[in-house]
Amino acid sequence: MTVSIVTGAAGFIGSHLVEVLLSQGDHVIGIDEFNDYYSIDLKYQNLLASQKHPRFKLITGEIQTLNWQELLEGVDFIYHQAAQAGVRSSWGVGFRNYTEKNINATQILLEATKNAKSLKRLIFASTSSIYGNAETLPTQESICPQPISPYGITKLAAERLCWLYHQNFQVPITVLRYFTVYGPRQRPDMAFHKFFKASLYDEVVPIYGDGKQTRDFTFISDAVVANLAAATVPEAVGETFNIGGGRSSCLVGCVASHGRNYMVSHPL
Ligand SMILES: NC(=O)c1ccc[n+]([C@@H]2O[C@H](COP(=O)([O-])OP(=O)(O)OC[C@H]3O[C@@H](n4cnc5c(N)ncnc54)[C@H](O)[C@@H]3O)[C@@H](O)[C@H]2O)c1
């Protein structure tokens, strides 16, 4: 019997991961505080199918307040997806929330895993935002991270914490740096969600900057498969991997090719 914990289980990526783990036979404990960064109803909908599954248990709560010693009993894998995501809201007063959810919560979890005898892997969901405006393309994992957002800073700090607990206490961590993930249930603050909504309601699509930025996008099922591989490949322990679609795309190109009007707004 394989027992997996998914933090951030009600979120975009976490909810897909829960479904796939259940389908492969795992017993899954989903943890989520259902915060109001976006619609709580959407988060409940994300878990609607999994909630009915006999091998799924939902724990509603904040990572920092849970009894981890008890929770980690017999757990094989932790997929740590919970975080305060989003680049733009990490500036200003919002920053405190990012340090709480991304750094402090991760530290609490890592501290508990020091004594988790059954734990085979802790997979940490990091981000391409730790690179900032990377000048080398394609971007190698080995380049020096230079985040250009407070969000990126907090995720990099959490990555480094994972590394520290691996070095000092042999916590079997693997870090995955996702490049913008898209697909069903994408967060409402993300581009594709906004584009599709604008398309459905015949609205103008807002674009930040000049819209000529390029990005590598990752389909949700690829992000999930990357997690499964990170959990099973022995050589992945202590390693960091970029997870992307492998092709750069331009946002204005995406919007214009679908016949939409777009509006260029000022950069941050
Ligand atoms: N979506 C992307 O394109 C993308 C890209 C790079 C990295 N990531 C990372 O992937 C992970 C998942 O992203 P997502 O898009 O699914 O985000 P999401 O906001 O949809 O899901 C995160 C979930 O975590 C929960 N949560 C946050 N802090 C918590 C805490 N301390 N305790 C309990 N629950 C908590 C939230 O309620 C939310 O449901 C995050 O770590 C994010 O930084 C996502």
The ligand as an SDF file (V2000), in Angstrom:
LIG
                    3D

 44 48  0  0  0  0  0  0  0  0999 V2000
    0.4830   27.0380  -11.9610 N   0  0  0  0  0  0  0  0  0  0  0  0
    1.6900   27.3080  -12.4470 C   0  0  0  0  0  0  0  0  0  0  0  0
    1.8630   27.6280  -13.6330 O   0  0  0  0  0  0  0  0  0  0  0  0
    2.8950   27.2050  -11.5570 C   0  0  0  0  0  0  0  0  0  0  0  0
    4.1560   27.5540  -12.1030 C   0  0  0  0  0  0  0  0  0  0  0  0
    5.2700   27.4420  -11.3030 C   0  0  0  0  0  0  0  0  0  0  0  0
    5.1740   26.9600  -10.0100 C   0  0  0  0  0  0  0  0  0  0  0  0
    3.9460   26.6520   -9.4970 N   0  0  0  0  0  0  0  0  0  0  0  0
    3.8830   26.1400   -8.1370 C   0  0  0  0  0  0  0  0  0  0  0  0
    3.0520   24.9920   -8.1500 O   0  0  0  0  0  0  0  0  0  0  0  0
    2.3090   24.9030   -6.9590 C   0  0  0  0  0  0  0  0  0  0  0  0
    0.8160   24.7770   -7.2490 C   0  0  0  0  0  0  0  0  0  0  0  0
    0.3860   25.9070   -7.9980 O   0  0  0  0  0  0  0  0  0  0  0  0
   -1.1380   26.0930   -8.4280 P   0  0  0  0  0  0  0  0  0  0  0  0
   -1.1520   26.8900   -9.6650 O   0  0  0  0  0  0  0  0  0  0  0  0
   -1.8160   24.7690   -8.4020 O   0  0  0  0  0  0  0  0  0  0  0  0
   -1.6600   27.0140   -7.2210 O   0  0  0  0  0  0  0  0  0  0  0  0
   -3.0840   27.0400   -6.4900 P   0  0  0  0  0  0  0  0  0  0  0  0
   -3.1640   28.3840   -5.8140 O   0  0  0  0  0  0  0  0  0  0  0  0
   -4.1710   26.6710   -7.4330 O   0  0  0  0  0  0  0  0  0  0  0  0
   -2.9670   25.9020   -5.3850 O   0  0  0  0  0  0  0  0  0  0  0  0
   -2.2840   26.0760   -4.1740 C   0  0  0  0  0  0  0  0  0  0  0  0
   -3.1970   25.5610   -3.0490 C   0  0  0  0  0  0  0  0  0  0  0  0
   -2.4350   25.5550   -1.8360 O   0  0  0  0  0  0  0  0  0  0  0  0
   -3.2920   25.9570   -0.7640 C   0  0  0  0  0  0  0  0  0  0  0  0
   -2.3810   26.4800    0.2720 N   0  0  0  0  0  0  0  0  0  0  0  0
   -1.5210   27.5160    0.1550 C   0  0  0  0  0  0  0  0  0  0  0  0
   -0.7940   27.6610    1.2780 N   0  0  0  0  0  0  0  0  0  0  0  0
   -1.2160   26.6970    2.1340 C   0  0  0  0  0  0  0  0  0  0  0  0
   -0.8420   26.3360    3.4520 C   0  0  0  0  0  0  0  0  0  0  0  0
    0.1380   26.9920    4.1180 N   0  0  0  0  0  0  0  0  0  0  0  0
   -1.4910   25.3100    4.0500 N   0  0  0  0  0  0  0  0  0  0  0  0
   -2.4580   24.6170    3.3870 C   0  0  0  0  0  0  0  0  0  0  0  0
   -2.8500   24.9160    2.1180 N   0  0  0  0  0  0  0  0  0  0  0  0
   -2.2370   25.9390    1.4970 C   0  0  0  0  0  0  0  0  0  0  0  0
   -4.2300   26.9850   -1.3670 C   0  0  0  0  0  0  0  0  0  0  0  0
   -5.4490   27.0760   -0.6550 O   0  0  0  0  0  0  0  0  0  0  0  0
   -4.4130   26.4500   -2.7940 C   0  0  0  0  0  0  0  0  0  0  0  0
   -5.6070   25.6780   -2.9100 O   0  0  0  0  0  0  0  0  0  0  0  0
    2.7010   26.1230   -6.1360 C   0  0  0  0  0  0  0  0  0  0  0  0
    3.7210   25.7390   -5.2470 O   0  0  0  0  0  0  0  0  0  0  0  0
    3.2400   27.0980   -7.1470 C   0  0  0  0  0  0  0  0  0  0  0  0
    4.1910   27.9890   -6.5640 O   0  0  0  0  0  0  0  0  0  0  0  0
    2.7990   26.7560  -10.2350 C   0  0  0  0  0  0  0  0  0  0  0  0
  1  2  1  0
  2  3  2  0
  2  4  1  0
  4  5  1  0
  4 44  2  0
  5  6  2  0
  6  7  1  0
  7  8  2  0
  8  9  1  0
  8 44  1  0
  9 10  1  0
  9 42  1  0
 10 11  1  0
 11 12  1  0
 11 40  1  0
 12 13  1  0
 13 14  1  0
 14 15  2  0
 14 16  1  0
 14 17  1  0
 17 18  1  0
 18 19  2  0
 18 20  1  0
 18 21  1  0
 21 22  1  0
 22 23  1  0
 23 24  1  0
 23 38  1  0
 24 25  1  0
 25 26  1  0
 25 36  1  0
 26 27  1  0
 26 35  1  0
 27 28  2  0
 28 29  1  0
 29 30  1  0
 29 35  2  0
 30 31  1  0
 30 32  2  0
 32 33  1  0
 33 34  2  0
 34 35  1  0
 36 37  1  0
 36 38  1  0
 38 39  1  0
 40 41  1  0
 40 42  1  0
 42 43  1  0
M  CHG  2   8   1  16  -1
M  END
$$$$
